[in-house]
Amino acid sequence: MIRIAKFLGIFILVTVSIFGGIYLLNKSAIDAVFRNDLSEGTEWVPKTYSLKGLVEYLAEDPEYYSLVSIQPSRPDSSVYFNGEERRSLGNLAQLMLIAHYVDAVGSGEIDSAAVVDLSRLEALHVPGHENKRFRQAMSDDADWMKKLGWEMRLEDLVRSLARNNVAAYADYLYYALGKERMASTGERFALQSVEAPLVWAGFVTAWDPRVQLRSFDQIAKEYTQLSDSAYHAMILDYGYRYEADAAWRDSVAARVTEGTEMLFVEEKLRNRYMTRGVVSEYANFINRLFQDDLLFENERDHLKSILSWPMSNEKTARDFSAYSAIYDSRMGYLAGVDFGASTYENIPTAQVFVMENIPVGLFMHLSSNLMTQDFQQRLIWDPALRTTAILLLHKSSKKK
């Protein structure tokens, strides 16, 4: 009996140690499961394993989704689904940052070979927000360059930004371009209903209850009542404070470490208030950026080379003669901007696709398999899917 008791005691101790270790290593993920309702929207998961099913979902529940797909040479084949709506552009706004960058490099204002200050880049990352994305990018970019004896240049940072959507990289570029240039975005690119990009550090610290020391409901009530200009100025003020004030950065880090993470439903609402703009105007901006005279030819070629990272994929290179894109994925939010022409028809197409306020369960499904990215690419090279989208989404728009 004593031997059995010892065996059971050791077994229980080892089991508790193993599961305790697993919990500690995955504490935030496990806690998130218990604190959040992951069932929201799961009834649509079995129906959206195909792209046709995704289109049917968009047509059935269109309130928070927009798709504009422009083919200037074939206007009848263009898709305008809730294109007049003002949506969060999220990291799609980085296209404006990168357009400013190639313009500044072309005019000699910025040196693309300037060495990136890695300690400053590290300081610009806000703890508790997208840590894994930031660490992975730093490992992929800065660490391997260091091993090879290379230094990370501004051009390297911008190319990684286009591919990986790392917020601290975007903020670093924003500060390098300067407040005056960024404030001129609307005038420089003739944008009337699209905001100039916001600073991520300002955005997340302004919305984080742990930083603000008040409830998310209180924060949301105040911010959603602000005018667009007042809200934009406030976010930028928080961003510049985070960049310049080391004591404030330390305070933010301490508060984030001690506090409780936001609920998924809170993140969903917050993500609707990143840089915003009318979707159809942003799609037209993309078309002009790639085909008209918004940039000089050498600057346009530079832009295309930065954004054509998807062409390194063998299948994408097979389907497209040219393809450029920026994608975004955050809680309750999936979006993409792309411009390309298929190898089959070679018709230039500019697109913006935004899904905001996605039910949590459905978001987990769609974001895990990159379905929305496949959807955007297929809209360009697959005439059958494009026809289905036009028919179903047009019918849905008429019902509204």
QUIGIQUI-V482079 format. One record per helix or strand. SS is the DSSP state (hx for helix, st for strand). FROM is the first residue (numbers start at 1). TO is the last residue. If there is no record, write none. Layout:
ss:from:to
SS:FROM:TO
SS:FROM:TO
This chain:
ss:from:to
hx:2:25
hx:27:35
hx:42:48
hx:51:60
st:65:70
hx:75:77
st:79:81
st:86:88
hx:90:107
st:115:115
hx:118:124
hx:131:147
st:153:153
hx:154:164
hx:167:177
hx:179:183
hx:185:188
st:194:194
hx:200:207
hx:209:212
hx:216:223
hx:228:244
hx:246:258
hx:264:271
st:276:278
hx:279:291
hx:297:312
hx:314:319
st:320:330
st:333:342
st:349:356
hx:360:368
hx:371:381
hx:383:399
